Amino acid sequence: MERDKKLKIGLIGLGQRGAAYGMNDGSIGLLGNVLKNSTDAVVSVICDKYAERLQAAADKIVAHGYVAPKQTNNYKDVMSSDVNAIIISTSWDMHVKVAIESMKAGIPVAMEVGGVHNISDCWKLVDCYEETHTPIFFMENCCFNKDELLITSLVRNGLLGEISFCQGSYCHDLREEIAGGIDTHHYRLEEYKNHNCENYPTHELGPIAKIFNITSGNRFTKLVSMSSKSQGLHEYIINNPKYKDKLGDVVFKQGDVTTTMIECENGETIFLKLDTTLPRLYERGLTVSGTKGYYNQTVESVVLDNGEYNHEMDPYKKAFFNQDDYKKYLPQDWQTITDTQIKSGHGGMDYIMLKNFFKYLKEKKPMPIDVYDAVSWMSITALSEESIANGSVPVECPDFTRGKYKSRKTIDVVDFPNVEE
């Protein structure tokens, strides 16, 4: 495809993530992000099973000066339309099914994040890709976030030495979103009713997996998960008149806090935490521990083993909130980002993610978050559920590359600057 020609996109799923339906702040919607910021693509076909969502999305597209898109409530209609790529932002349980249909149709696909409850779904996705070789991109936007790209650049430039341990969290008070699913059709409600697991691992795990070169010279070997009792969501519901009558008798399987430890073949370990049904501040809590330094996202700290910091000093004076001192390590996308782009979705990472996805497509470049990355990260949900259900026993992690990880080369999501100190 010519680089100056706009890609025609089919967007499947027009709820909160796809089109920010019913939300006051549209900045988290993929549709709005494409419309406001991309000179590379236009949404030409939209799909959702709810008519009101279709109309709202169509109105938004027309309001931005574009031709009214084709509307359908059958995702297979999108596959037979004139599109260059498909973006999937449906409920989690539909991601793999729709992605496989798209790949079989020969249409490149960008698939939203979420876990899977069946390892067989992961193998189906891998088998389909290996049969069709249709490009598939896993839209883990946190891999494109400023903090995560900064620390990855510091690692690639050798400032932290050899990395032994990483930690990440998805700590987000989602009680209103989950309970509100009774009215908004949000899929999280059914997930929390029926499963107890690390249900949303990829925001924290994706950047860590890239740092550890998972699927490219390294892999996950086993994990252990534990989950606390489930009380926070029930208490929220019975104290909220909007939901007490509708959901007060529901018994939720999902524990309030789920923790997972993962072992890697090259000797590293990873700690994950899911904390979404108790009152708290939002936090992803990425920490990276290496032989020459340490990074902590929560307090925006880079601590290097150069004598500048030590445990006897007051950390508030020097180490906390010093990551801006390392701005020269940021990739070009974050060096040149505008205020409008930052406001366009999740602090700018959605803009950079989609910008690069369109670039990969037009230039026919390999997807840096590909099918093997996607299934390795998504599978943590099913594996953690198995571990918890069997008394928090260790569970082996499959090698979805079938041995190819030993020779696969790491592809970073962006080009990192090579900074000479």
Backbone hydrogen bonds, N-H to C=O, Kabsch-Sander energy under -0.5 kcal/mol:
donor,donor_aa,acceptor,acceptor_aa,energy
5,K,2,E,-1.5
7,L,40,D,-3.6
9,I,7,L,-0.6
9,I,42,V,-2.9
10,G,85,A,-2.4
11,L,9,I,-0.5
11,L,45,V,-2.9
12,I,10,G,-0.6
12,I,87,I,-2.8
13,G,11,L,-0.6
13,G,47,C,-3.0
19,A,15,G,-2.4
20,A,15,G,-0.7
20,A,16,Q,-0.8
21,Y,15,G,-1.6
23,M,20,A,-1.9
26,G,24,N,-0.7
28,I,25,D,-0.6
29,G,26,G,-1.6
30,L,17,R,-2.4
31,L,18,G,-2.6
33,N,29,G,-1.6
34,V,30,L,-2.3
35,L,31,L,-2.5
36,K,32,G,-2.4
37,N,33,N,-1.7
38,S,34,V,-1.8
39,T,37,N,-0.5
42,V,7,L,-2.7
44,S,9,I,-2.1
44,S,42,V,-0.8
45,V,9,I,-1.5
46,I,70,K,-2.8
47,C,11,L,-2.1
48,D,72,T,-1.5
51,A,49,K,-0.6
53,R,50,Y,-0.6
54,L,50,Y,-1.7
55,Q,51,A,-2.4
56,A,52,E,-1.9
57,A,53,R,-2.3
58,A,54,L,-2.5
59,D,55,Q,-2.7
60,K,56,A,-1.7
61,I,57,A,-2.1
62,V,58,A,-2.4
63,A,59,D,-2.4
64,H,60,K,-0.9
64,H,61,I,-0.6
65,G,62,V,-2.2
66,Y,61,I,-1.7
70,K,44,S,-2.6
72,T,46,I,-1.5
75,Y,73,N,-0.5
77,D,74,N,-1.8
78,V,74,N,-0.6
78,V,75,Y,-0.7
79,M,75,Y,-1.0
80,S,76,K,-1.0
81,S,78,V,-1.4
83,V,81,S,-1.6
84,N,8,K,-3.1
85,A,8,K,-1.4
86,I,108,P,-2.2
87,I,10,G,-2.9
88,I,86,I,-0.5
88,I,110,A,-3.0
89,S,12,I,-3.3
89,S,87,I,-0.6
94,M,91,S,-1.9
95,H,91,S,-0.6
95,H,92,W,-1.2
98,V,94,M,-2.5
99,A,95,H,-2.4
100,I,96,V,-2.4
101,E,97,K,-1.8
102,S,98,V,-2.3
103,M,99,A,-2.6
104,K,100,I,-2.5
105,A,101,E,-1.4
106,G,103,M,-1.4
107,I,102,S,-2.5
109,V,135,P,-2.1
110,A,86,I,-3.0
111,M,109,V,-0.5
111,M,137,F,-2.8
112,E,88,I,-2.1
115,G,199,N,-1.0
116,V,378,M,-1.5
121,D,118,N,-1.3
122,C,118,N,-0.8
123,W,119,I,-1.8
124,K,120,S,-2.2
125,L,121,D,-2.0
126,V,122,C,-2.3
127,D,123,W,-3.1
128,C,124,K,-2.2
129,Y,125,L,-2.2
130,E,126,V,-2.7
131,E,127,D,-1.5
132,T,128,C,-2.7
133,H,129,Y,-3.4
137,F,109,V,-2.8
138,F,369,I,-2.2
139,M,111,M,-2.9
139,M,137,F,-0.6
140,E,138,F,-2.1
141,N,139,M,-1.4
143,C,140,E,-1.5
144,F,141,N,-2.0
145,N,142,C,-1.1
149,L,145,N,-2.5
150,L,146,K,-2.3
151,I,147,D,-2.5
152,T,148,E,-1.9
153,S,149,L,-2.2
154,L,150,L,-2.3
155,V,151,I,-2.3
156,R,152,T,-2.9
157,N,153,S,-2.0
158,G,155,V,-1.7
159,L,154,L,-2.0
160,L,154,L,-0.5
161,G,158,G,-1.0
164,S,289,S,-2.5
165,F,289,S,-1.5
166,C,269,T,-1.6
167,Q,287,T,-2.2
168,G,271,F,-2.5
169,S,284,R,-3.5
170,Y,273,K,-2.9
171,C,283,E,-2.5
172,H,170,Y,-0.7
172,H,275,D,-1.9
174,L,172,H,-1.1
174,L,276,T,-2.4
178,I,174,L,-3.0
179,A,175,R,-2.4
180,G,176,E,-2.5
181,G,178,I,-1.3
182,I,179,A,-1.8
183,D,180,G,-2.0
184,T,180,G,-2.3
185,H,181,G,-1.6
189,L,186,H,-1.2
191,E,187,Y,-1.7
192,Y,188,R,-2.5
193,K,189,L,-1.4
194,N,190,E,-2.0
195,H,191,E,-1.7
199,N,197,C,-1.4
205,L,201,P,-2.2
206,G,202,T,-2.5
208,I,204,E,-0.8
209,A,205,L,-3.2
210,K,206,G,-2.0
211,I,207,P,-2.0
212,F,208,I,-2.4
213,N,210,K,-1.0
214,I,209,A,-2.7
215,T,218,N,-2.7
216,S,213,N,-1.9
217,G,405,Y,-2.4
218,N,213,N,-0.8
221,T,263,E,-3.3
222,K,263,E,-1.1
223,L,395,V,-2.1
224,V,261,M,-2.1
226,M,259,T,-2.6
228,S,257,V,-2.6
231,Q,229,K,-0.7
235,E,231,Q,-2.4
236,Y,232,G,-2.0
237,I,233,L,-2.1
238,I,234,H,-2.5
239,N,235,E,-1.1
240,N,237,I,-1.7
243,Y,240,N,-1.6
244,K,240,N,-1.9
247,L,243,Y,-3.0
248,G,244,K,-1.9
250,V,247,L,-1.8
252,F,250,V,-0.6
253,K,192,Y,-1.1
254,Q,192,Y,-1.9
256,D,229,K,-2.3
258,T,274,L,-2.4
259,T,226,M,-2.6
260,T,272,L,-2.3
261,M,224,V,-2.7
262,I,270,I,-2.6
263,E,222,K,-2.9
264,C,268,E,-2.6
265,E,219,R,-2.7
267,G,264,C,-1.7
269,T,164,S,-1.7
270,I,262,I,-2.2
271,F,166,C,-1.9
272,L,260,T,-2.9
273,K,168,G,-1.2
274,L,258,T,-3.0
275,D,170,Y,-2.3
275,D,273,K,-0.5
276,T,256,D,-0.8
277,T,256,D,-0.7
283,E,171,C,-2.3
287,T,167,Q,-2.3
288,V,295,Y,-2.0
289,S,165,F,-2.8
290,G,288,V,-0.5
290,G,293,G,-2.9
291,T,162,E,-1.6
292,K,160,L,-2.1
293,G,160,L,-0.9
294,Y,303,V,-2.4
295,Y,288,V,-2.2
296,N,301,S,-2.1
297,Q,286,L,-3.1
300,E,297,Q,-0.8
301,S,296,N,-2.3
303,V,294,Y,-3.0
303,V,301,S,-0.5
304,L,302,V,-0.5
305,D,292,K,-3.1
306,N,304,L,-2.1
309,Y,304,L,-0.5
313,M,310,N,-1.8
317,K,314,D,-1.6
318,K,314,D,-0.6
319,A,315,P,-0.8
320,F,315,P,-2.0
321,F,299,V,-3.3
322,N,300,E,-1.1
322,N,319,A,-0.9
323,Q,300,E,-1.8
325,D,322,N,-2.1
326,Y,323,Q,-2.0
327,K,324,D,-1.4
329,Y,326,Y,-2.2
330,L,327,K,-1.9
332,Q,415,D,-0.5
334,W,331,P,-1.1
335,Q,331,P,-1.2
336,T,332,Q,-1.8
342,I,338,T,-2.2
343,K,339,D,-2.0
344,S,341,Q,-0.9
345,G,342,I,-0.6
348,G,345,G,-1.3
349,M,346,H,-1.2
350,D,345,G,-1.8
352,I,348,G,-2.1
353,M,349,M,-2.4
354,L,350,D,-2.6
355,K,351,Y,-2.6
356,N,352,I,-2.1
357,F,353,M,-2.3
358,F,354,L,-2.6
359,K,355,K,-1.5
360,Y,356,N,-2.9
361,L,357,F,-2.2
362,K,358,F,-2.5
363,E,359,K,-2.5
364,K,361,L,-1.0
365,K,360,Y,-2.4
370,D,368,P,-0.5
374,A,370,D,-2.8
375,V,371,V,-2.4
376,S,372,Y,-1.7
377,W,373,D,-2.2
378,M,374,A,-2.8
379,S,375,V,-2.1
380,I,377,W,-1.1
381,T,378,M,-1.7
382,A,116,V,-0.8
382,A,378,M,-0.5
383,L,379,S,-2.6
384,S,380,I,-2.5
385,E,381,T,-2.0
386,E,382,A,-2.0
387,S,383,L,-2.2
388,I,384,S,-2.7
389,A,385,E,-2.3
390,N,386,E,-1.2
391,G,388,I,-1.6
392,S,387,S,-2.1
393,V,387,S,-1.2
395,V,223,L,-2.4
397,C,221,T,-2.7
400,F,398,P,-0.9
402,R,399,D,-1.5
404,K,401,T,-1.3
406,K,403,G,-1.3
407,S,404,K,-1.5
408,R,404,K,-1.5
412,D,410,T,-0.5
419,V,417,P,-1.0
420,E,418,N,-0.5
421,E,419,V,-0.6
